């Protein structure tokens, strides 16, 4: 077998694996969307059946419901729905051949796009807890958590290293 025909067959195999990983990622996304549909129906029933006179009760419920949606947003960015991870067999330790990691940094790196995204989602979650708080103690507690999280993500964003060049980029 010539070198050229060997390379062509390797490319075909790789493309086949890529298609499989995309199909698997899509299948998992569809599963999460179906779960979300059931959750939405349950939340509609919950809201329709709740007698409510307390404004704080409603605010707390809004925060809880929004946090439920946030969970599904996290699923959409999870490595179980990433065709790059699925193609490599979800090995978060060896990302040296990952095309996504080459451009965005490894998912587990503090300065990687995925880690920054999940940190931002966690910050939104804490903000929702703050939003649903109805006592001074709760507000102070969650405000402190949000403050710490904002400072952390802000400092990490200022020191992002380019995964492509390795250069540190100072942002204002």
C-alpha positions in Angstrom: 0.0 0.0 0.0 1.4 3.4 -0.9 1.9 6.2 1.5 -0.8 8.3 -0.2 -3.5 5.6 0.0 -2.6 5.0 3.6 -3.1 8.6 4.5 -6.4 8.7 2.6 -7.8 5.7 4.6 -6.6 7.3 7.9 -8.4 10.5 7.0 -11.6 8.5 6.2 -11.4 6.7 9.5 -10.8 10.0 11.4 -13.8 11.6 9.6 -15.9 8.6 10.5 -15.0 9.0 14.2 -15.7 12.7 14.0 -19.1 12.1 12.6 -19.8 9.5 15.4 -18.7 12.0 18.1 -20.9 14.7 16.6 -23.9 12.3 16.5 -23.2 11.3 20.1 -23.0 14.9 21.3 -26.2 15.8 19.4 -27.9 12.8 20.9 -26.9 13.8 24.4 -28.1 17.4 23.7 -31.4 16.1 22.6 -31.7 14.1 25.7 -31.0 17.2 27.9 -33.6 19.2 25.9 -36.2 16.5 26.4 -35.4 16.6 30.2 -35.7 20.3 30.1 -39.1 20.0 28.4 -40.4 17.8 31.2 -38.9 20.2 33.7 -40.7 23.2 32.1 -44.0 21.3 32.2 -43.5 20.5 35.9 -42.6 24.2 36.6 -45.7 25.4 34.8 -47.9 23.0 36.9 -46.1 24.2 40.0 -46.7 27.9 39.3 -50.4 27.3 38.3 -51.1 25.4 41.5 -49.5 27.7 43.9 -51.6 30.2 45.9 -49.5 33.2 46.5 -49.9 36.4 48.4 -46.3 36.9 49.4 -44.1 38.9 47.0 -41.0 37.4 48.5 -42.3 33.9 48.0 -42.7 34.7 44.3 -39.2 36.3 44.0 -37.7 33.2 45.7 -39.5 30.9 43.3 -38.4 33.0 40.3 -34.8 32.6 41.4 -35.2 28.8 42.0 -36.8 28.3 38.6 -34.1 30.3 36.8 -31.5 28.3 38.6 -33.1 25.1 37.3 -32.6 26.4 33.7 -29.0 27.3 34.5 -28.4 23.6 35.3 -29.4 22.7 31.8 -27.2 25.5 30.4 -24.3 23.8 32.2 -25.2 20.5 30.6 -25.0 22.1 27.2 -21.4 23.0 27.8 -20.4 19.8 29.6 -17.7 17.7 28.1 -20.3 14.9 27.6 -21.8 17.0 24.8 -18.4 18.1 23.3 -17.6 16.3 20.0 -13.9 17.0 20.6 -13.9 15.2 24.0 -16.1 12.4 22.7 -13.8 11.9 19.7 -10.9 11.3 22.1 -12.9 9.3 24.6 -13.4 12.0 27.2 -9.9 12.0 28.6 -9.6 15.4 30.2 -6.0 14.7 31.2 -4.6 14.4 27.6 -5.8 17.3 25.5 -2.6 17.6 23.5 -4.3 16.5 20.2 -7.6 18.4 20.9 -8.4 21.0 18.3 -10.6 22.9 20.7 -7.8 23.0 23.4 -5.4 24.3 20.8 -7.6 27.4 20.2 -9.3 27.9 23.6 -7.0 26.2 26.1 -7.7 22.9 27.9 -11.1 22.7 29.5 -9.5 22.1 32.9 -7.1 25.0 32.7 -8.1 28.0 34.8 -7.6 30.4 31.8 -9.4 28.1 29.3 -12.6 29.3 27.7 -14.6 26.4 29.1 -13.4 27.0 32.7 -14.1 30.7 32.4 -17.6 30.0 31.1 -18.4 27.6 33.9 -17.1 30.1 36.5 -19.3 32.8 35.0 -22.3 30.4 35.2 -21.5 29.7 38.8 -21.4 33.5 39.4 -24.9 33.8 37.8 -26.1 31.0 40.1 -24.8 33.0 43.1 -26.4 36.1 41.8 -29.7 34.3 41.5 -29.4 33.2 45.2 -28.8 36.8 46.1 -31.8 37.8 44.0 -34.0 35.4 45.9 -32.8 36.4 49.3 -35.3 38.0 51.6 -33.4 38.6 54.8 -30.5 41.0 55.5 -28.3 38.1 56.6 -29.0 36.2 53.4 -28.3 39.3 51.3 -25.0 39.9 53.0 -24.0 36.3 52.8 -24.6 35.9 49.0 -23.3 39.5 48.3 -20.0 38.4 49.8 -20.0 35.2 47.7 -20.7 37.2 44.6 -18.0 39.7 45.4 -15.4 37.0 45.8 -16.5 35.3 42.6 -16.4 38.6 40.6 -12.9 39.4 41.8 -11.7 35.9 40.9 -13.1 35.9 37.4 -12.0 39.5 36.8 -8.4 38.7 37.8 -8.4 35.6 35.6 -9.8 37.4 32.6 -7.1 40.1 32.9 -4.3 37.4 32.8 -5.5 35.2 30.0 -2.7 33.5 28.1 -3.3 32.9 24.4 -3.5 29.2 24.0 -2.2 29.6 20.4 0.9 31.8 21.2 1.3 31.3 25.0 1.5 35.1 25.3 -0.2 36.7 28.3 -2.7 39.3 27.3 -3.4 42.1 29.8 -6.9 43.4 29.4 -8.3 46.5 31.0 
